[in-house]
Amino acid sequence: MKLAVINGNERHGSTWNIMDTVRKALDRYGDVETTEFYLPKDMPHFCRGCFSCFMHGEQTCPHAASVQPIVTAMLGADVIVLTSPVYGLDVSGQMKALLDHLCYMWVSHRPNPRMFSKIGLTITTTAGAGLKHTSKTMRDSLNYWGVLRVLSLAMPVSAMKWSDVQNKKRAHIEKKAERIAKRIAGYVRRAGHMRQRVFFRIFFALMQRMMRHNDWSPYDRKHWENQGWVGPTPSITDPEGKA
């Protein structure tokens, strides 16, 4: 099983340790190969809002040298893991900056069909509030990239440091990690036989109709044509290739 882990900061704090607990739990279901990134070290740039990725392709982004290795790792993984502690009731600025760079992959622009078989996991922790919103920010990107299933592990650790997390809380975290690892392993095993969620199929069909008349972003439309999703005789009517 291949994991692509994108950490929203560079600390080995509570969030990272919970991710590592899940990773170790996944070892029970076979060998786990992990490609791991730390933000901002591996992608230190803020999106400029230049629209170059939308209008001319992701390789024309001024930060492509930092962004594309992360994209390549995600496309080559079975499981995409996004982690971030709560910063100001949301993800870290570094994580938000990466997600901003990846909006071209949303179904409203150029969804990559290789994402349609991936399993997504978000992990977030806090000493106080903000778990739900922080988790949602990461889930939204995974959902709109077309990831097949998205799971979340959000924990109020009630501590500033991992070393301060009480043993009872750690035992609870380990149990949740074991349960979520079991679900991930099952999804990965069945990914080739699972249908996309209704939400994505409906949104995909909506965008498919819009792309047939797209005169505002020729680069996006060309992508949909190249995939066979739109054109004089579109070859599929949903993201799973079913005619």
C-alpha positions in Angstrom: 0.0 0.0 0.0 1.4 3.4 -1.0 0.8 6.5 1.1 1.3 10.1 0.2 1.4 12.1 3.4 1.4 15.9 3.3 2.0 17.4 6.7 0.7 20.9 7.3 3.7 21.8 9.5 7.2 20.5 10.2 6.7 19.5 13.8 6.5 16.0 15.1 3.7 17.0 17.4 0.3 15.4 18.2 -1.0 15.5 14.6 2.1 13.9 13.2 2.2 11.2 15.9 -1.5 10.3 15.3 -0.7 10.0 11.6 2.2 7.7 12.5 -0.1 5.7 14.7 -2.4 5.1 11.7 0.6 4.3 9.5 1.8 1.6 12.0 -1.7 0.2 12.2 -1.8 -0.1 8.4 1.3 -2.2 8.6 -0.9 -5.1 9.8 -2.5 -5.2 6.3 0.7 -5.4 4.3 3.8 -3.4 3.5 3.3 0.3 3.6 5.4 2.6 1.4 5.2 6.2 2.5 6.2 9.4 0.6 6.1 12.2 3.1 6.1 16.0 2.6 6.5 18.7 5.2 5.1 22.2 4.7 6.4 24.8 4.2 9.8 23.2 3.7 8.6 21.2 0.6 6.3 23.9 -0.8 7.0 27.4 0.7 5.1 29.5 -1.7 1.8 31.3 -1.6 -0.5 31.2 -4.7 -0.2 34.4 -6.7 -3.6 34.2 -8.2 -2.1 34.5 -11.7 -4.6 32.0 -13.2 -1.7 30.5 -15.2 -2.5 26.9 -14.1 -6.1 27.4 -15.2 -5.5 29.1 -18.5 -2.2 27.5 -19.7 -1.6 24.4 -17.6 -0.2 23.5 -14.2 3.4 23.3 -15.5 3.2 27.1 -16.1 2.6 27.8 -12.4 5.6 29.8 -11.1 5.8 27.3 -8.3 5.5 24.1 -10.3 8.9 22.9 -9.2 7.6 22.7 -5.6 4.0 21.7 -6.3 4.3 19.0 -9.0 6.5 16.6 -7.0 3.6 16.5 -4.4 1.0 16.0 -7.1 3.1 13.2 -8.6 3.3 11.5 -5.2 -0.5 11.8 -4.7 -1.2 10.3 -8.2 1.1 7.4 -7.4 -0.4 6.6 -4.0 -3.3 4.4 -2.9 -4.0 6.7 0.0 -3.6 10.5 0.3 -3.2 11.8 3.8 -3.5 15.5 4.6 -2.6 16.6 8.1 -2.8 19.9 9.9 -3.2 21.0 13.5 -5.7 23.7 14.1 -4.3 27.2 13.4 -6.7 30.0 14.0 -9.7 27.6 13.7 -8.5 26.3 10.3 -5.6 24.5 8.6 -2.1 25.9 8.8 -1.3 28.7 6.3 1.2 26.3 4.7 -1.5 23.7 4.0 -4.0 26.3 2.7 -1.3 27.6 0.3 -0.8 24.1 -1.1 -4.6 23.5 -1.5 -4.8 26.9 -3.3 -2.2 25.7 -5.8 -4.2 22.5 -6.5 -7.5 24.1 -7.4 -6.8 23.3 -11.0 -7.4 19.6 -10.1 -11.0 20.3 -9.0 -13.8 18.7 -11.0 -14.8 22.3 -12.1 -11.5 22.5 -14.0 -9.3 19.5 -14.8 -10.0 16.5 -12.6 -7.4 13.7 -13.0 -9.1 10.3 -13.5 -6.3 8.7 -11.5 -7.7 10.4 -8.4 -11.0 8.6 -8.8 -9.6 5.4 -7.2 -7.7 7.0 -4.3 -8.7 6.9 -0.6 -8.3 10.1 1.3 -7.6 10.7 5.0 -7.5 13.9 6.9 -5.9 14.1 10.4 -6.2 17.1 12.6 -5.7 17.9 16.3 -6.3 20.7 18.7 -5.9 21.7 22.3 -9.2 23.5 22.0 -11.7 24.3 19.3 -11.7 24.3 15.5 -11.6 20.6 14.6 -14.7 20.4 12.4 -13.8 23.4 10.3 -10.2 22.4 9.9 -11.1 18.9 8.8 -13.7 20.2 6.4 -11.1 22.4 4.6 -9.0 19.4 3.8 -12.0 17.2 3.1 -13.3 19.7 0.6 -10.2 19.5 -1.6 -10.2 15.7 -1.5 -13.8 15.6 -2.4 -13.6 18.0 -5.3 -10.5 16.2 -6.6 -12.7 13.2 -7.0 -11.2 11.0 -4.4 -13.2 7.8 -4.1 -13.7 7.8 -0.3 -12.6 10.3 2.3 -12.1 9.5 6.0 -11.2 11.8 8.9 -9.6 11.5 12.2 -10.0 14.7 14.3 -8.9 14.6 17.9 -9.1 17.1 20.8 -5.9 16.1 22.5 -6.2 18.7 25.3 -2.5 19.2 25.3 0.1 21.6 23.8 2.6 18.8 23.2 2.4 15.1 22.4 4.4 14.2 25.5 1.6 15.9 27.5 -1.2 13.8 26.1 -2.6 11.6 28.8 -2.3 7.8 28.6 -6.1 7.3 28.5 -6.3 9.7 25.6 -3.5 7.9 23.8 -5.3 4.6 24.2 -8.4 6.1 22.7 -6.4 7.4 19.8 -4.8 4.0 19.2 -8.3 2.4 19.1 -9.6 5.0 16.6 -6.4 4.6 14.5 -6.9 0.8 14.3 -10.5 1.2 13.2 -9.7 3.7 10.6 -6.7 1.7 9.3 -9.0 -1.3 8.9 -11.5 0.8 6.9 -8.7 2.2 4.7 -7.3 -1.2 4.0 -10.7 -2.5 3.0 -11.4 0.4 0.7 -8.0 0.1 -1.0 -8.7 -3.6 -1.5 -12.1 -3.0 -3.1 -11.3 0.3 -4.9 -11.6 -1.2 -8.3 -15.1 -2.4 -7.6 -16.5 0.6 -5.8 -18.7 3.3 -7.4 -18.1 7.0 -6.9 -20.2 8.7 -4.4 -23.5 10.2 -5.5 -22.3 13.7 -4.7 -19.4 13.4 -7.1 -21.4 11.7 -9.9 -24.0 14.5 -9.8 -21.4 17.3 -9.7 -19.4 15.6 -12.5 -22.5 15.4 -14.7 -23.2 19.0 -14.0 -19.7 20.1 -15.0 -19.9 17.8 -18.0 -22.9 19.7 -19.3 -21.2 23.0 -18.6 -17.9 22.0 -20.3 -19.9 21.2 -23.6 -20.4 25.0 -23.8 -17.2 26.2 -22.2 -15.8 29.2 -24.1 -14.2 30.8 -21.0 -11.4 28.3 -20.4 -10.2 26.5 -23.6 -7.5 24.7 -21.7 -10.0 23.1 -19.3 -12.3 22.1 -22.1 -9.5 20.5 -24.1 -8.7 18.4 -21.0 -12.3 17.2 -20.9 -12.2 16.5 -24.6 -8.9 14.5 -24.3 -10.5 12.4 -21.6 -13.4 11.6 -23.8 -15.8 13.3 -21.4 -17.2 15.9 -23.8 -17.1 16.3 -27.6 -19.2 15.4 -30.6 -19.7 11.8 -29.2 -18.6 11.7 -25.6 -17.4 8.3 -24.6 -18.6 8.3 -21.0 -21.3 10.0 -19.0 -19.8 9.6 -15.5 -16.3 9.5 -14.0 -16.2 5.7 -13.8 -16.2 5.1 -17.5 -19.8 3.7 -17.7 -21.5 4.5 -21.0 
